[in-house]
Amino acid sequence: MSDGTGLRGEFLLDPDVTFLNHGSFGACPRAVFERYQEWQLELEREPVLFLARRMEGLLAEARAALGAYVGAEPDDLVFVPNATSGVNIAAWPLGLQPGDEVLSTDLEYGALDLTWEHVCGDFGARYVRTPVPLPIGEESEVVETIWAGVNDRTRVLYLSHHTSGTALTLPVAELCRRARERGIVTVIDGAHVPGQLPLNLRELDPDFYAGNCHKWLCAPKGAGFLYVRRELQRSVHPLVFSWGYEGDDPTFLARHEKQGTRDPSAYLTVPYAIEWQEARDWHLVRERCHELARRAAGEFGLTPVVPDTRHGLYGQMVALQLPGDAPMDLQERLFDEHRIEIPVMDRQSPRLIRASFQGYNDEADLERLRAALSVLL
Ligand SMILES: Cc1ncc(COP(=O)(O)O)c(C=O)c1O
């Protein structure tokens, strides 16, 4: 396994920046990015051959590799540009009625809160955000806190598998199981999961699961996917209607794969991103990064949202509560004065600072953050 110093040279990141924000948009290794550009060059050499004749087969191969990686049948997955698109595609066809409720938490990604508020608003339904107290409790407490929000009007359970600003792994397996027993549809946002946490969709068994490959799997930007349980696929439509609707009984795959002229190169690079990580024993890289997150949680004198004992509830990121007198422009000052890229989350109170650790990070990055925070806080 390469250490952080060895792996850093394999990424395209600016060497002058201490990059502790893999969580926002990921970062792509040079070799993976070059494979992406090779696909683009191949497309441009003969666009008709590539897009009209080869694309369907190439996408099927890419879906096969992704399906093997996430534990799903390849034909139950479609590529989408990002998890946001996946959740939007899932949200519209649910057939919500006036008075129905979509149950969620107050830890969700803000843009997708907006999606649900909009969808629920259009159908006269209600988006219910159950508060999850922080620092987070035991897994079983979290399950009960969220499940307590279920009532006779609950039609949909929408949860992040791994949350955005708070960087917590929610116990979605148990909640999906309970929801299925009760006939509640599950929509899971796995934007941060592929590449960071093990994922087996057959075991998890959600109705919808939207994931990103461009975050922790380090694929090029614009590579996400949506899994849809087979029985529901007939009623699920892409956000763009196009040639995929030709004929009497257009398939789920055709409807989603034909949406006007698009560059599929990011999708086609996903198998190589998987191979690239596997060739570098990525499970060990993840463990090393988790250890850096654990140290940030324990050693900075800031209260983490996840107590140190709850190992299963966080991965390569950790969110720490900022003191009330922390500068309002802390994120800008960390960047301008210390060249550290790290997000400060304003949606929670107290505010949070979220440190991400990816293969290119090492102990020296942890120390730079520690030194900068001791100056600025
Ligand atoms: C939990 C969660 N869901 C969804 C997203 C959106 O990801 P994307 O912009 O790739 O759709 C993010 C982005 O950070 C996220 O943290």
The ligand as an SDF file (V2000), in Angstrom:
LIG
                    3D

 16 16  0  0  0  0  0  0  0  0999 V2000
  -25.1960   13.6930    1.2480 C   0  0  0  0  0  0  0  0  0  0  0  0
  -25.0280   14.3380   -0.0870 C   0  0  0  0  0  0  0  0  0  0  0  0
  -25.9530   14.1130   -1.0270 N   0  0  0  0  0  0  0  0  0  0  0  0
  -25.8560   14.6470   -2.2570 C   0  0  0  0  0  0  0  0  0  0  0  0
  -24.7980   15.4420   -2.5900 C   0  0  0  0  0  0  0  0  0  0  0  0
  -24.7440   16.0220   -3.9500 C   0  0  0  0  0  0  0  0  0  0  0  0
  -23.7770   15.4300   -4.7230 O   0  0  0  0  0  0  0  0  0  0  0  0
  -23.7400   15.8320   -6.2670 P   0  0  0  0  0  0  0  0  0  0  0  0
  -23.5260   17.3060   -6.3080 O   0  0  0  0  0  0  0  0  0  0  0  0
  -22.6130   15.0650   -6.8360 O   0  0  0  0  0  0  0  0  0  0  0  0
  -25.0500   15.4590   -6.8310 O   0  0  0  0  0  0  0  0  0  0  0  0
  -23.8230   15.7330   -1.6470 C   0  0  0  0  0  0  0  0  0  0  0  0
  -22.6950   16.6040   -1.9880 C   0  0  0  0  0  0  0  0  0  0  0  0
  -21.7710   16.7990   -1.2730 O   0  0  0  0  0  0  0  0  0  0  0  0
  -23.9460   15.1620   -0.3680 C   0  0  0  0  0  0  0  0  0  0  0  0
  -23.0480   15.4260    0.5820 O   0  0  0  0  0  0  0  0  0  0  0  0
  1  2  1  0
  2  3  1  0
  2 15  2  0
  3  4  2  0
  4  5  1  0
  5  6  1  0
  5 12  2  0
  6  7  1  0
  7  8  1  0
  8  9  2  0
  8 10  1  0
  8 11  1  0
 12 13  1  0
 12 15  1  0
 13 14  2  0
 15 16  1  0
M  END
$$$$
